Amino acid sequence: MAASLPIRADPLRVATFNTELGRDGPGLLLRDIARGDDPQIAAAAQVIAHIDADIILLQGIDYDLDALALNAFADIVARAGAPYPVRFALRPNRGIQTGLDMDGDGLTGGPGDAQGFGDFSGAGGMAILSRLPVQMNGVKDYSDVLWRDLPDALLPTIDGTAFPSAEAQALQRLSSSGHWVVPFTLPDGQSLTILAFHAAPPVFDGPEDRNGRRNHDEIKFWQHYLEGAFGLPATARFVLMGDANLDPLDSDGRHIAMRGLLNDPRFQDPQPAGAGGRMLANADHAGDPALDTADWDDPDPGNLRVDYVLPSSDWTVFDAGVFWPLPSHALAQSVATASRHRIVWVDLSLD
């Protein structure tokens, strides 16, 4: 991991972005990057460079053991104007096969039978690009926590029987991708801790609501973590961010999980907004369209707020936004080409 670059003195910008850079097989993302002519890759790099965060959490980017794809993509971002010498990734649960039928379809070996949905190990993982150094000895990866070990876990059942089986639940991990605690060293020598995750979508299941329950519990994990259920938690200067795949008011899912997190006094919600989302308001949605972060098909599910940056209550927030520009903006087409998701960013005081 290379040395960090100087960052802006104040404020500090943190961001999250589901890049949707996953490909259909291992090595294909690296292949597409190497070819140099993929419009989505170029657009994603361009919008990341435009936001120019000091730390950005990426979701939906394929993982490989040597970080070849991540490093190659970070080099493209650097050429677009935003160098990130610190590149960090851990193996996601996506695509790790279990050998069991995990989705109840009577088959094994499919993408739904992995610890997290994925066609191959590492599919659609997470990564962090940073100008601040990672405190590697302080990194905690909770991705192997079993779902059943979460306090008050909402494990799925059918007629009172464990779904899809007791054997499957005995080895099912909670994280569909990962739950990471990653500390960074700030210029003043203190620490900033990123709480990173990417939850499963609460759809694509049956009456057992397996995905809906898992999504709820993946979000709820962070409150249990802060209460000390998994060892000593971060207590100051932390930021929870990632793709929760859940809107607090609209579409499918157990909205109480997201509302509980947004209303938790240990966090603050800067309510990042974007002009483009407001313009594409869903008439039948209860939430403020300016807060939406994903451009999905209308009318169902429609645009939703699913990507979040939630600083701990001890930070001073200077500014926040969703990079969803109006069609007249020079980067509007790049934003649309890059991903259905939009970058969410927050500026924080280092004081």
N, C-alpha and C positions, 0 to 999 in steps of 0.2 A: 504494500500500500504506500503510495507516494506521499511526500510531505505536503502539508496543506498550504493553500495560498492565503495571502492577506484577504480579509473580508471587510466589508463596509463597517465603519466604526459604529454606526447606529442609524437605523435599526438593523436587526437581524431578520432576514427573510427565510421562512420555511414554507414548503409547498408539498403537495401530493398530486399525483397524476397517474391515472390508469391509462397506460399507453396503448393497451390492446395490441402489443407487438408480438403476441404469441403466434407461432406457426404450427403446421400440422405434424411436424416430426422433429426429432433432435438434430441440431446442426443447421436447420433450414433458416433460422433467423440470422445466424452468422453468414451463411451463404448469401442471403439477400442483402445484408450490410456490405459484404465484400463486393458485390456486383455494382453497387453505387448508383443504381437507377430506380430504387424503390421509392415511389412518391410518399408513401405513408411514413417510412423511416425518416426521409428528409424533412417532412412536415413536422413530425414529432420533435426532431432535434431543433428545428427552427423555433417552435413555440416554447420549448424548454429554455432555449437561449434567450428568448425575449423576456421571459419572466425573471431569469437571472437570480434564482434563489440561492441562498448560501447552503441550504440543505434541501434536497428534493427526494421524496420517497416515490419510487416508481412501482406500479403494479402491472400485471399482465405482460411481463417481459420474461422470455424463456431463460431458464437457469442452466448453466453447465459448470462442471466442477472447477475448471480453470478460469472461469469468468471471461472467456474469449469473446462471447457476444456482447457482454456488458462493457468490456473495455473498448471493443470496436465501436459500439454505439456512443460511448462517452467521448471517444475521439472525434466523432462526427459532430457532437454537441460542441466540443471545443472549437472546431473549425467554424461553427456557426456563431461563435463569439462568447461562449461561456465555458471556460475550462473547469473541470472537476477532477483534481488529482486523486481524491479519495473515492474509491469505488468499493461498495460493500454489498455482499449478498450471502445468504444462507440457503441451503437446500430447502425448497418448499415441500409441503405434503402432497402437492398436486402430482398425480401420476405414479405415486409410490404404491405398487400393487400389494394387495393383502393376501391373495390366494383364496379369498372368500367372496361370497355374494354379499356385497355391502349395500346394494340399492334395491334388493328384493325382486329382481327380474328373473330369478331362477338360473342365471348364468354367472360365470366368473371370468375374470380377465379383461373386462371392459373398462372404459374410462370411469364409470360410476362405481367400480369395485376397488378403486384406489383410495388411499387415505384422504385425498382431495381429488375432485373430478379432474381428469387429465389423460390425454392419449399417451403420454410418456412421462417418465420421471423428470421433473423440472419444468414441465409445461406451465407457462403463464405464472411465473414466480414473482418475487418482489426483489427490489434492489434499492440502494441508496447512493446518490451522488452528492458529494459534499466538498466544501472548502475548509471544513473543520476536521481535525483528527479524531478518529474513533478511539475511545478508551477500550481496547480489545479485552482487557482483563475484567471489564465490567459488563460485557455483553451477556444478556440472558436470552436464551431461545426456549420459549414455552411451547413450541410446535409439537412436541411429543406428549403433552398432557392429554390423558385419556378423557374423552367426553364425560364418561361416567364419574370421573373424579372431580368435576366441577361442582361446587356446592349448589344444591337445588337444580341439578341438571334436568332439562326437559327432554329426556330420552323418549324416542318414539315407540308407540305400542299399537297393536291391532288387537282389539278384544281382550285387552289386558296382557297380551303376550309381547315380549320384546321384539321389535322390528329392526332389521329383517330376521335376526336371531340373537339369542343370548351370546353365542359364540362370536358373532360379528361385533356386538356391543362391547365385548370384553377386550377388543383390541382397537376399536374405533377412536382415533384421535379427535379432539375438539376442532383444531385448526384445519380449515379447508386449504389454506395456503400457509399461514404462519402467524404467530404472535411473538414479536421481538421487542426487547428492551435494549436500546442502543444508546450509550452515553457518549457525548462529544465534549471536547475541551474547548471552552470559550476563550476569547482573547484575554479576559481578565483572570484566567486560570480556573474559574469555576466550571461547573458542568451543566450541560443541557442534555436531557434524556428524551429520546424519541421513543414513543410507544407506537409500534407499527403493526398494521394488520390489513388483511383483505378477506372479508367474510364471504361465505357462500351466498348465492342468491336464494331468497326464500320461496322459490317456485320450482317447477319441473319435478314435482313429486306427486304422491297420491294422498288419500285421506289420512294417512299416518302423519302427514306434515313433517316429514323428516328434515327437509331442507329449511322449512320455516322455523322449526325448533332449533336447528343447528345455528342458523343465522342469529336468532335471539341470543343463544348462549355464547356465540363467538363475540358478540357485542358486550354481553353481560360480564364476560371474563374480566374486562378491565376494571370494573368496580370491585370484583372479588380480589383482583391483584392489588389494588390500592388499599384494600382492607387487610392485606397481609396473608391471604389464603395460600399464596405460593412463595413464601419467604419474604424477606425485607423488600418493600416496594420503594420506588422513587417517591420522595416526599416534597420536592421543590424543583422548580424550573424544568418541568416536563411538558411535552406536547404530544397529545394523542392524534395520530393522523393515519389516513388510509381510506379504503373503499369499503364502507359498511354494507353496501348493497341494500340499503333500507332508507326510505324516506320517513320522516317522523309522522307524517300525516296521510300520505297518498299511496295508492297502489297496494300490492300484496305485502304480506309480512306482519310480524308482531310489532307494531309501531311503538308499543310501550317500552321496548328495549332501547330504541333510539331516543325517545323522549326522556327516558330515565337518565341517559348519559348526558344529553344536552342540558338537563336541569340539575345535574349533580354539582353541588357548590365547589367541588374540587377543580372543576373546569370552568372556563368561560367560552361562550359561543360568540365569536366576532360577527357572525352572520355575513360571511363574504357574499357579495352580489355581483352579477354580471348583466350588462345591458342586453345582450343577445338573448339570454334566458327570459327576461321580462317581455321581450318582443314576441316570443313564441309561447305565450302563456296557454296553459290548458284550461279551457273554460270550466271543466268539471272537477278541477283539482282544488283542494282546500289550501295548500301551501302557497307561499309567496313565490311566484315564478322567477323572480330575480335571484333567488337562492338556489335554483336548480343547477345541477352540475353534470347531468348526462342527457344527451339528445337522443331519446329513444322514440320508437315508432308511435305515431298518434293513431287512434286515441288511446291505445292500450299497449304499454303502460304509460306512454307519454313522457314528457320530460320530468325528471325527478331530482331531488337532492339526495345523493347517495355518497358523495365524497366529502370528507371532513378534515379540518385542522382545528383542534380544540386545545388551546394552551391552558396550562394550569393557572389557577386564580392569582398566583403571585406575579405573573407577567403584566407589563404594561403593553397594550396593543396599540400600535400607531395607525395601522391601516390593514385592510383585508380585501380580497376580491376573488371573483371567479373569472378566469380569462375566457369570456364568451363575448367577443366583440360583435358590434353591429355589422351587417353585410358590407358597409362602406369602408370598413377598416382594412388596411393593407394586408393584414394577416388572417382575415376572416376565412379565406379558402384553405389556408394551411391548417387552421384550427379544425375545420370540418374534416379535412383529409386525415389528420393525425389520429383521431380517435372519436368515438361517440362521447367520451368523457372530456371534461374540461379541467384545466389546472386550477386548483384552489390554493391560494397563497395568503399568508399572514405575516405582517411586519411586527416584530417584537422589540421592546427596549432591552438593552443590556444593563441598564442601571439597576 
